[in-house]
Amino acid sequence: MNMSEEVKTSEPRTAAPAVSVMGPGEGETIVLGITRMRVLEDGSHTGHRLAIAESVLAPHTQGPPQHRHAQHDEGFYILSGTVRFTVGDEDHDITKGTLVMVPPGTPHTFANLTDQPAVMLSTFTPDLYVQYFRDLQDVLAGGQPLTPQANADAMSRYATEPATDLA
């Protein structure tokens, strides 16, 4: 055996990361009342650095209470419709093709105040917040209402708190 063969056999082989492909209609679906979320990436393929979800907001859907994330950025890309983002005391009506990035510590919420559905792609960096939506779905599946307290309790498990100073 020559030296180059020896080196090849003594090096550990590591598999390249697998590419993740999520096709139309695939992915975990989370239903929160009349809002449907499809988890496209829950962080399991990104080392938990990024999660991505597609949400369909029915007409006249109120979003969560205004809140702040302590440990993750949240992005929203509007695919269709109009979404009202409230950041502190400012309202922004965001339409198709617009990206909203919310850094940690920034109070925000969103709603669909129109007569048409709105669809948005959301990112969570890191993936921390996907489990929050699963927890809310579990509350509803258990027959409990999504009260402000139930929402705040779920938020608190993911380094998030209601922006009560803006209520």
Buried (B, 14 or more C-beta within 10 A) or exposed (E): EEEEEEEEEEEEEEEEEEEEEBEEEEBBEBEBEEBBBBBBBBBEBBEBEBBBBBBBBEEEBBBBBBBBBEEBBBBBBBEBBBBBBBBEEEEEEBEBEBEBEBEBEBBBBBBBBBEEBBBBBBBBBBBBBBBBBBBBBEBBEEEEEBEEEBBBEBBEEBBBBBBEEBE
